Amino acid sequence: FNGRQLIFFPQFGSAHLRLEINGEKILLQVSTYQMMILILFNKKQSWTFEEIHHETDIDEDDMKKALFPLYYQKNILLKDSNKKNIESTDRFSVNESFSSNHRFVKIHSLKVKFANKIQCKDIQKKINDHHEWQIRAAIVRIMKSFQIMTHQQLITRITEEFESRFIPSLIIIKREIEQLIETDYIERSQDDLQKYIYKT
């Protein structure tokens, strides 16, 4: 795994939990955060918002999005206040009267989905930025090794280096080459503009 970076995003995960209540066994499909919250109720009957936050260390906004469908939409949990919004002092407990006509219940909310779309864009930008940095470093390393290369040779070499990890964009490769020319790492040959020369 040399040169690779593994990033864990629990907010995008899902899990299956078996809920046993009043003699019923129901399979729940929940998010990773919802799983972390629900498992706490194996320890005791009720938890405050602050206690859940302390135990799980989930970001407060993400935790509210995870809790909302559990008590407001599916009624698996009960909240001690009648307010729709969640406050830090609210206490949650298991709804002992919960039942379902289905043996499989999927729990999600539109608010969480919308938030995830925004987060996906942020994550993709971070990934793209990381790829750009890797491509730039590879161009410098390859040019330092070969000293002189044609445009096509450099493109081929870069593509081969990263093909096992990701498919590098030709647009990004060309942009990084131009940036390295501007910063005097490499230059175009005066005899052949399709050739690059490494500048020591």
C-alpha positions, 0 to 999 in steps of 0.5 A, spaced: 500 500 500 505 504 498 503 511 496 496 510 498 492 513 503 485 510 506 480 515 509 474 512 513 468 516 513 463 513 518 457 518 516 457 514 509 457 507 512 451 503 513 449 497 518 444 492 520 442 491 527 437 486 530 432 489 534 428 484 539 422 488 543 416 485 545 417 478 543 418 481 536 425 480 532 426 486 527 432 487 522 434 494 522 438 498 516 441 504 519 447 508 518 453 507 522 452 513 526 445 510 528 448 504 529 453 507 534 447 510 538 442 504 538 447 500 541 448 504 547 441 502 549 444 495 550 447 499 556 441 502 559 434 505 558 435 512 557 441 517 555 441 524 554 443 528 548 450 530 551 451 523 554 450 520 547 455 525 544 460 524 550 460 516 549 460 516 541 464 523 540 459 524 533 459 531 531 453 534 534 450 536 527 451 529 524 448 526 531 442 530 530 441 528 523 442 521 525 437 521 531 431 525 528 429 519 524 429 514 530 424 518 534 420 522 529 419 518 523 420 511 526 419 512 533 424 507 535 426 512 540 422 516 545 424 523 546 422 527 553 420 533 550 415 534 544 419 539 541 421 537 534 428 540 534 433 537 539 436 540 545 442 538 548 438 536 555 433 532 551 433 525 554 432 519 549 429 512 551 427 506 547 420 505 545 417 499 548 411 499 544 414 500 538 412 494 533 412 494 525 408 490 520 415 489 516 421 484 519 426 489 515 426 496 516 430 501 513 431 508 516 434 514 513 432 521 512 432 526 506 436 531 510 441 526 511 441 524 504 442 532 502 447 533 507 451 527 504 451 530 497 454 536 500 459 532 503 461 528 497 463 534 493 467 536 499 470 529 499 471 529 492 475 535 492 480 533 497 481 527 493 482 531 486 487 535 490 491 529 493 491 526 486 494 533 483 499 533 488 501 526 487 501 527 479 505 534 480 510 530 484 511 524 479 512 529 474 518 532 477 521 525 479 520 522 472 523 528 469 529 528 474 530 521 472 530 521 465 532 529 464 529 529 457 522 526 455 517 527 449 510 530 451 507 523 449 512 519 453 511 523 459 504 522 459 504 515 458 509 514 464 505 518 468 499 514 466 502 507 467 505 509 474 498 511 477 493 506 473 493 501 479 490 506 484 486 511 479 486 513 472 489 520 472 486 525 468 489 528 462 487 535 463 490 535 470 496 532 467 497 537 462 495 543 467 501 540 472 506 540 466 504 547 465 505 549 472 511 546 473 514 550 466 511 556 469 515 555 476 522 553 472 522 546 474 522 543 467 522 547 460 520 546 453 525 544 448 527 550 443 528 545 438 522 541 439 516 544 443 513 537 444 520 535 448 521 537 456 527 538 459 528 538 466 532 544 469 537 542 475 
